[in-house]
Amino acid sequence: MTSLPMSRFKVLDLTRARAGPTAVRQLADMGAQVIKIEDPGESDSRSVTAGERHGFDFQNLHRNKDSLTLNLKKPEGHEVFMKLVAEADVVIENYRPGVKDRLGINYEDCKAVNPRIVYGSISGFGQSGPYRDRPGVDQIAQGMGGLMSVTGLPGQGPVRVGIPIADLSAGMYLAIGVLTALLEREISGEGQWVHTSLLEAQLAMLDFQVPRWTMAGEVPPQAGNNHPTSVPTGVFETSDGHINIAASGGTMYERMSNCLGAPELLTDERFKDNKARQQHREELNEAIATYTRHNTSAHWVAAMNEAGVPCGPIYSIDQACADEQVQHLGFVVPVEHPQIGSIDIARHATNLSRTPHQMRNATPEQGEHTDTILADLGYSAEQIADLHAKRVV
């Protein structure tokens, strides 16, 4: 069997909530040896943000890991952690910035033990600055990052996106940063501190909307289901539901008009070019809808794609998972959990032809691998029993 692409790397996972675990999950799915470090004093059945340990959210976030319970506030626990750091490649945490300093496990502390360590951090607003110590959660970052101001129907007021996009994007950006640092380490031989925040990630995810302000001087408004700049791109009613059509640009617009059987859309002065179509977006959308309403979503999806016009259905989650292309891609994969049986989880989204990701293990029970990990560090059975007795692990 071909080895997994990151199997030679050991990652110490100090994360909780969602952003940090999202970063670690990218590495775990690609084969990194991940040790999830959990406080033995915390409940083993429930996470504040990810729900029950055996529930869908927690199981999805923490697969492909081992679990070690460790009280980092106790000297013996700190000693165990530093022994792990000495032989690890990566540490990832998402405490508030000051917590790792108080625990004596910040980057400089870890670097002193292992100069090759790559140390990844996610915070709410950054590792320095006036908001450094504020608690950060996804929705706060969505609001402060400007996303809620451009989401929703015009005049509706701010709207939260339906997924924790600031958490998820911060996790993805940190994973990219960690991988970059590991690549750079191959040249320099040294690790480094990699950090991002929910706020930075959210601003970065706004992509063209930020330079739309910084370069063009435009404050982007809410555009609802319409694309902010490409016309026509949006949601159109059919006889049995709604579809998305993206037909901006001269060629696509012509194809769409011919597919609809609407030659007047090509001759109407209001719609003669992209600039005109932007000025008369609402009239154009309604003109298109007068045609799409007379047939089914399936009809138009097939017809538009046959004509070379991007068009797709608008699914509920169950419909999305049942779609034939999603089924073909094998995006939902089974994993066997020793207590709750076979469960279906969404796989990693990238595909490597020679060393693909792998769903190896379900989320571990709290502390499931504690004794094995300690033994691998050189602790005797008597020493391990003593650490349990002292509630260090």
C-alpha positions as CSV (number, residue, x, y, z in Angstrom):
1,M,0.0,0.0,0.0
2,T,1.3,3.5,-0.9
3,S,2.1,5.5,2.2
4,L,0.0,8.6,2.9
5,P,1.7,11.9,1.9
6,M,2.1,13.3,5.4
7,S,2.7,10.1,7.3
8,R,6.2,11.1,8.3
9,F,5.0,14.2,10.2
10,K,3.8,14.2,13.8
11,V,1.3,16.8,14.9
12,L,0.3,17.8,18.4
13,D,-3.3,19.1,18.4
14,L,-4.2,21.5,21.2
15,T,-7.2,22.8,19.4
16,R,-10.9,23.0,20.3
17,A,-14.1,24.6,18.8
18,R,-13.9,24.6,15.0
19,A,-11.2,26.7,13.4
20,G,-8.3,24.9,14.9
21,P,-9.7,21.4,14.4
22,T,-10.4,22.3,10.8
23,A,-6.7,23.1,10.3
24,V,-5.6,19.8,11.9
25,R,-8.1,17.8,10.0
26,Q,-6.4,18.8,6.7
27,L,-3.2,17.3,7.9
28,A,-4.8,14.2,9.6
29,D,-6.7,13.3,6.4
30,M,-3.4,13.4,4.5
31,G,-1.8,10.9,6.9
32,A,-0.1,13.0,9.5
33,Q,0.3,11.3,12.9
34,V,-2.0,13.5,15.0
35,I,-2.1,13.4,18.8
36,K,-5.2,15.2,20.1
37,I,-4.4,16.5,23.6
38,E,-7.4,16.9,25.8
39,D,-7.8,18.1,29.4
40,P,-8.7,15.2,31.6
41,G,-10.8,17.5,33.7
42,E,-13.2,18.3,30.9
43,S,-16.3,16.3,30.2
44,D,-15.5,13.5,27.7
45,S,-19.0,13.6,26.2
46,R,-19.6,17.1,25.0
47,S,-17.9,20.0,23.2
48,V,-19.4,23.5,23.6
49,T,-19.3,24.1,19.8
50,A,-19.2,20.6,18.3
51,G,-21.9,18.9,20.3
52,E,-21.8,15.4,21.7
53,R,-18.6,13.4,21.2
54,H,-20.5,10.7,19.4
55,G,-22.5,13.2,17.4
56,F,-22.1,14.1,13.7
57,D,-20.1,17.4,14.2
58,F,-17.5,16.1,16.7
59,Q,-17.0,12.9,14.7
60,N,-16.5,14.9,11.5
61,L,-14.0,17.3,13.0
62,H,-11.7,14.9,14.8
63,R,-11.3,11.8,12.7
64,N,-7.9,10.2,11.9
65,K,-6.4,11.2,15.3
66,D,-5.2,9.6,18.5
67,S,-6.3,11.0,21.9
68,L,-4.1,11.8,24.9
69,T,-5.5,13.3,28.1
70,L,-3.0,15.7,29.7
71,N,-3.2,18.5,32.3
72,L,-0.9,21.1,31.0
73,K,-1.3,23.2,34.2
74,K,0.6,20.5,36.2
75,P,4.4,20.4,36.1
76,E,4.3,16.7,35.2
77,G,1.8,17.4,32.4
78,H,4.0,20.2,31.0
79,E,7.0,17.8,31.1
80,V,5.1,15.2,29.1
81,F,4.1,17.8,26.6
82,M,7.6,19.1,26.1
83,K,8.8,15.5,25.6
84,L,6.2,15.2,22.8
85,V,7.3,18.6,21.3
86,A,10.9,17.3,21.2
87,E,10.0,14.6,18.7
88,A,7.1,16.4,16.9
89,D,7.0,18.4,13.7
90,V,3.9,20.6,14.3
91,V,2.0,22.1,17.2
92,I,-1.4,23.7,16.5
93,E,-3.4,25.7,19.0
94,N,-6.3,28.1,19.0
95,Y,-6.3,29.4,22.5
96,R,-6.8,33.1,23.2
97,P,-3.3,34.6,22.6
98,G,-2.3,34.9,26.3
99,V,-3.2,31.4,27.3
100,K,-0.3,29.6,25.7
101,D,2.1,32.1,27.4
102,R,0.6,31.4,30.8
103,L,0.9,27.6,30.2
104,G,4.5,27.9,29.1
105,I,3.8,26.3,25.7
106,N,4.1,29.2,23.3
107,Y,6.3,29.1,20.2
108,E,9.5,30.3,22.0
109,D,9.0,27.7,24.7
110,C,8.6,24.9,22.1
111,K,11.4,26.2,19.9
112,A,13.8,26.0,22.9
113,V,13.1,22.2,23.0
114,N,12.8,21.7,19.2
115,P,14.1,24.4,16.8
116,R,12.5,22.5,13.9
117,I,9.0,22.8,15.3
118,V,6.4,24.5,13.1
119,Y,3.9,26.2,15.5
120,G,0.5,27.1,14.2
121,S,-1.9,29.5,15.9
122,I,-5.4,30.7,15.2
123,S,-7.0,33.5,17.3
124,G,-10.1,35.7,16.9
125,F,-8.4,38.9,15.9
126,G,-4.6,38.4,15.7
127,Q,-1.7,37.8,18.1
128,S,-1.2,41.5,18.8
129,G,-3.2,44.7,18.6
130,P,-6.1,46.3,20.5
131,Y,-8.4,43.3,20.0
132,R,-5.8,40.7,20.8
133,D,-7.5,39.4,24.0
134,R,-11.1,39.6,22.8
135,P,-12.9,36.3,22.5
136,G,-13.4,35.5,18.9
137,V,-16.2,33.4,17.3
138,D,-17.3,32.9,13.7
139,Q,-20.3,35.2,13.6
140,I,-18.4,38.1,15.2
141,A,-15.8,37.7,12.5
142,Q,-18.4,37.5,9.7
143,G,-19.8,40.9,10.9
144,M,-16.5,42.6,11.5
145,G,-15.0,41.3,8.3
146,G,-17.7,42.8,6.2
147,L,-19.3,39.6,5.0
148,M,-22.7,40.1,6.6
149,S,-23.0,43.5,4.9
150,V,-22.8,41.9,1.4
151,T,-24.9,38.9,2.2
152,G,-28.7,38.8,1.9
153,L,-31.3,40.6,-0.2
154,P,-30.9,44.4,-0.9
155,G,-32.2,46.3,2.0
156,Q,-32.7,43.2,4.1
157,G,-30.1,44.1,6.7
158,P,-27.0,42.1,7.7
159,V,-27.3,38.3,7.1
160,R,-25.1,35.6,8.5
161,V,-23.7,33.0,6.0
162,G,-25.2,29.6,6.5
163,I,-21.9,27.9,7.4
164,P,-19.1,29.1,9.9
165,I,-17.1,30.4,7.0
166,A,-14.6,32.5,9.2
167,D,-13.8,29.4,11.2
168,L,-13.4,27.2,8.2
169,S,-11.4,29.6,6.2
170,A,-9.0,30.4,9.1
171,G,-8.5,26.6,9.5
172,M,-7.7,26.2,5.8
173,Y,-5.4,29.2,5.7
174,L,-3.5,28.0,8.7
175,A,-3.1,24.5,7.2
176,I,-1.7,26.1,4.0
177,G,0.7,28.1,6.2
178,V,1.8,25.1,8.1
179,L,2.5,23.1,4.9
180,T,4.4,26.1,3.5
181,A,6.5,26.2,6.7
182,L,7.3,22.5,6.5
183,L,8.4,22.9,2.9
184,E,10.6,25.9,3.9
185,R,12.1,23.8,6.7
186,E,13.5,21.4,4.2
187,I,15.8,24.2,3.1
188,S,16.6,26.1,6.3
189,G,16.3,23.3,8.8
190,E,14.3,25.6,11.1
191,G,10.7,25.8,12.1
192,Q,8.7,29.0,12.6
193,W,5.5,30.4,14.0
194,V,2.6,30.4,11.6
195,H,-0.5,32.3,12.7
196,T,-3.8,33.7,11.3
197,S,-7.1,34.8,12.8
198,L,-10.8,34.6,12.1
199,L,-10.7,38.3,11.1
200,E,-7.8,38.0,8.7
201,A,-9.3,34.9,7.1
202,Q,-12.7,36.5,6.7
203,L,-11.3,39.6,5.0
204,A,-9.2,37.4,2.7
205,M,-12.3,35.4,1.7
206,L,-14.0,38.6,0.6
207,D,-11.5,38.4,-2.3
208,F,-12.5,41.0,-5.0
209,Q,-14.9,42.8,-2.7
210,V,-12.1,44.3,-0.6
211,P,-10.1,45.7,-3.6
212,R,-13.5,46.8,-5.0
213,W,-13.3,49.3,-2.1
214,T,-9.6,49.9,-1.8
215,M,-9.0,50.4,-5.5
216,A,-12.3,51.3,-7.1
217,G,-13.7,53.2,-4.1
218,E,-17.0,51.3,-4.2
219,V,-18.6,50.0,-1.0
220,P,-20.2,46.7,-2.1
221,P,-23.9,46.5,-1.3
222,Q,-26.1,43.5,-0.7
223,A,-26.9,41.8,-4.0
224,G,-29.0,38.9,-2.9
225,N,-28.9,36.0,-5.3
226,N,-27.4,38.1,-8.0
227,H,-23.7,38.1,-8.7
228,P,-22.3,41.4,-7.6
229,T,-20.8,42.3,-11.0
230,S,-21.7,39.5,-13.6
231,V,-25.1,39.9,-15.3
232,P,-27.1,37.8,-15.7
233,T,-26.0,35.5,-13.0
234,G,-28.5,34.5,-10.3
235,V,-31.5,32.5,-9.3
236,F,-34.4,32.0,-11.6
237,E,-37.9,30.5,-10.9
238,T,-39.0,27.4,-12.8
239,S,-42.3,25.6,-12.9
240,D,-41.3,23.4,-10.0
241,G,-38.6,25.3,-8.1
242,H,-35.5,27.4,-8.8
243,I,-32.2,27.1,-10.7
244,N,-29.0,29.0,-11.0
245,I,-28.0,30.4,-14.3
246,A,-24.6,32.1,-15.0
247,A,-24.6,33.7,-18.5
248,S,-22.5,36.9,-18.2
249,G,-20.4,37.9,-21.2
250,G,-21.5,38.1,-24.8
251,T,-21.1,34.5,-25.9
252,M,-22.8,33.0,-22.8
253,Y,-25.6,35.6,-23.0
254,E,-26.3,34.7,-26.6
255,R,-26.3,31.0,-25.9
256,M,-28.8,31.5,-23.0
257,S,-31.1,33.6,-25.1
258,N,-31.1,31.1,-27.9
259,C,-31.7,28.2,-25.4
260,L,-34.7,30.1,-24.0
261,G,-36.1,30.8,-27.4
262,A,-35.9,34.5,-26.6
263,P,-34.4,36.4,-29.6
264,E,-35.7,39.7,-28.3
265,L,-33.2,39.5,-25.4
266,L,-30.5,39.9,-28.1
267,T,-32.0,43.0,-29.7
268,D,-33.5,44.9,-26.8
269,E,-31.3,48.0,-26.3
270,R,-31.6,47.6,-22.5
271,F,-29.6,44.4,-22.7
272,K,-27.3,45.1,-25.7
273,D,-24.0,44.8,-23.7
274,N,-22.8,44.0,-20.2
275,K,-22.9,47.6,-19.1
276,A,-26.5,48.0,-20.2
277,R,-27.4,44.7,-18.6
278,Q,-25.9,45.8,-15.3
279,Q,-28.0,49.0,-15.5
280,H,-31.2,47.0,-16.2
281,R,-30.5,43.9,-14.2
282,E,-34.0,43.6,-12.6
283,E,-35.7,44.0,-15.9
284,L,-33.5,41.4,-17.5
285,N,-33.9,38.9,-14.7
286,E,-37.7,39.2,-15.0
287,A,-37.5,38.8,-18.8
288,I,-35.5,35.6,-18.3
289,A,-37.9,34.3,-15.7
290,T,-40.9,34.7,-18.0
291,Y,-39.4,31.9,-19.9
292,T,-37.9,29.7,-17.2
293,R,-41.2,29.6,-15.3
294,H,-42.8,27.6,-18.1
295,N,-40.7,24.5,-17.7
296,T,-39.1,22.4,-15.0
297,S,-35.8,22.8,-13.3
298,A,-34.5,19.5,-14.7
299,H,-35.5,20.7,-18.2
300,W,-33.6,23.9,-18.0
301,V,-30.5,22.4,-16.3
302,A,-30.2,19.9,-19.1
303,A,-31.0,22.3,-21.9
304,M,-28.7,25.1,-20.7
305,N,-25.7,22.7,-20.1
306,E,-26.3,21.2,-23.5
307,A,-26.0,24.7,-24.9
308,G,-22.8,25.4,-23.0
309,V,-24.4,27.7,-20.4
310,P,-23.5,27.1,-16.7
311,C,-26.7,26.2,-15.0
312,G,-27.5,24.0,-12.0
313,P,-30.2,23.0,-9.5
314,I,-30.5,24.5,-6.1
315,Y,-30.5,21.5,-3.6
316,S,-31.2,20.9,0.0
317,I,-28.4,19.1,1.7
318,D,-30.0,15.7,1.3
319,Q,-30.5,16.3,-2.4
320,A,-26.9,17.5,-2.8
321,C,-25.6,14.2,-1.2
322,A,-27.9,12.2,-3.4
323,D,-26.8,13.9,-6.7
324,E,-25.3,11.4,-9.2
325,Q,-22.1,13.4,-9.6
326,V,-21.6,13.6,-5.8
327,Q,-22.3,9.9,-5.6
328,H,-19.7,9.3,-8.4
329,L,-17.1,11.4,-6.6
330,G,-17.6,9.3,-3.5
331,F,-17.7,12.4,-1.3
332,V,-19.5,10.7,1.6
333,V,-17.4,7.8,2.9
334,P,-18.0,5.3,5.7
335,V,-15.8,4.9,8.8
336,E,-16.2,2.3,11.5
337,H,-16.5,3.5,15.1
338,P,-16.0,0.9,17.8
339,Q,-19.0,2.1,19.9
340,I,-21.5,3.6,17.5
341,G,-20.8,1.4,14.4
342,S,-20.5,2.5,10.8
343,I,-20.9,6.2,10.2
344,D,-20.8,8.3,7.0
345,I,-18.6,11.3,6.9
346,A,-17.7,13.9,4.3
347,R,-14.2,13.2,2.9
348,H,-11.3,15.6,2.2
349,A,-12.0,17.6,-0.9
350,T,-8.7,17.3,-2.7
351,N,-7.7,14.3,-4.8
352,L,-4.1,13.1,-5.1
353,S,-3.6,10.5,-7.9
354,R,-0.7,8.6,-6.3
355,T,-0.9,9.2,-2.6
356,P,-4.6,10.0,-1.9
357,H,-6.1,10.9,1.5
358,Q,-7.6,8.1,3.5
359,M,-10.3,7.8,6.2
360,R,-8.4,5.6,8.6
361,N,-10.0,6.0,11.9
362,A,-13.1,7.4,13.5
363,T,-12.8,10.1,16.2
364,P,-11.1,8.5,19.2
365,E,-12.6,8.3,22.7
366,Q,-11.2,10.8,25.2
367,G,-7.7,9.6,26.3
368,E,-8.1,6.4,24.3
369,H,-4.4,6.3,23.4
370,T,-2.9,7.9,26.5
371,D,-1.1,4.9,27.9
372,T,0.3,3.9,24.5
373,I,1.6,7.4,23.8
374,L,3.2,7.6,27.2
375,A,4.8,4.2,26.8
376,D,6.2,5.3,23.4
377,L,7.8,8.3,25.2
378,G,9.6,5.9,27.6
379,Y,7.3,6.0,30.6
380,S,7.1,2.8,32.6
381,A,3.9,1.1,33.6
382,E,4.5,2.3,37.2
383,Q,5.1,5.9,36.0
384,I,2.0,5.9,33.9
385,A,-0.1,4.6,36.8
386,D,1.4,7.4,39.0
387,L,0.4,10.1,36.4
388,H,-3.1,8.7,36.4
389,A,-3.2,8.7,40.2
390,K,-2.1,12.4,40.2
391,R,-4.7,13.2,37.6
392,V,-2.0,14.5,35.2
393,V,-3.5,12.3,32.5
